[in-house]
Amino acid sequence: MTGLPVAGGDGTLEDRFGTGTASAGRGIVRAKTGTLTGVTALAGVVTTADGRLLVFATMSNGRSPADVRPRLDTFAATLGACGCR
């Protein structure tokens, strides 16, 4: 896990998770990005509000990466707000 980029901190996530609801993921999401023609993905881990570690994988097909990336970031950040205990 320590090798995964940190949202808003370094690597391929350095310039992401900076605006809107996705900004809640800064520092708590660690993930790997992936982009092919017409495919955008984000997979990694997020620490929830109650301290649990969740694993997630998301992928979009047939949409522009510029449209999809903010949505995937928001999804991962929203997971971090989960507090189920």
C-alpha positions in Angstrom: 0.0 0.0 0.0 2.8 2.4 0.7 3.8 2.3 -2.9 0.4 3.7 -4.1 0.1 7.4 -4.8 -1.7 9.5 -2.2 -4.7 11.6 -3.3 -3.6 15.2 -3.7 -0.1 14.3 -2.5 2.1 12.5 -5.0 2.4 10.4 -8.2 -0.5 10.2 -10.6 -2.9 11.5 -7.9 -0.9 14.7 -7.1 -3.1 16.9 -9.2 -6.4 15.2 -8.4 -8.9 15.3 -5.5 -8.6 19.1 -5.4 -12.1 20.4 -6.0 -15.7 19.8 -5.0 -16.7 16.7 -3.0 -13.6 14.9 -4.3 -11.4 17.1 -2.1 -12.6 15.1 0.9 -10.4 12.3 -0.4 -7.1 14.2 -0.1 -4.7 12.3 2.1 -7.0 9.3 2.8 -7.2 7.7 -0.7 -4.3 5.7 -2.1 -4.9 4.4 -5.6 -3.5 3.4 -9.0 -4.9 5.1 -12.1 -5.4 3.5 -15.5 -6.3 5.0 -18.8 -6.6 3.3 -22.3 -8.5 4.6 -25.3 -12.1 5.0 -24.0 -11.4 3.3 -20.6 -10.6 5.1 -17.3 -10.0 3.3 -14.0 -9.1 4.0 -10.4 -8.4 1.2 -7.9 -7.0 1.4 -4.4 -7.7 1.8 -0.7 -9.4 4.4 1.4 -9.4 4.9 5.2 -13.0 5.6 6.4 -14.1 8.1 9.0 -14.3 5.3 11.6 -10.8 4.1 10.8 -11.6 1.1 8.6 -9.7 0.3 5.5 -11.8 -0.3 2.4 -10.6 -1.6 -1.0 -12.2 -0.3 -4.2 -12.0 -0.7 -7.9 -13.8 1.5 -10.4 -13.8 1.6 -14.2 -15.6 3.5 -16.9 -15.9 2.6 -20.6 -16.7 4.8 -23.5 -16.5 8.2 -21.9 -13.8 10.9 -22.0 -11.2 10.6 -19.2 -11.7 14.4 -18.5 -15.4 13.7 -17.8 -14.9 10.4 -15.8 -11.9 11.2 -13.6 -13.7 13.7 -11.3 -16.6 11.2 -10.9 -14.2 8.4 -9.9 -12.4 10.7 -7.5 -15.7 11.7 -5.9 -16.7 8.1 -5.6 -13.5 7.2 -3.7 -13.7 10.3 -1.5 -17.4 9.4 -0.6 -16.3 6.0 0.6 -14.0 7.8 3.0 -16.9 9.5 4.7 -18.4 6.1 5.5 -18.8 5.4 9.2 -20.7 2.2 9.7 -19.8 1.3 13.3 
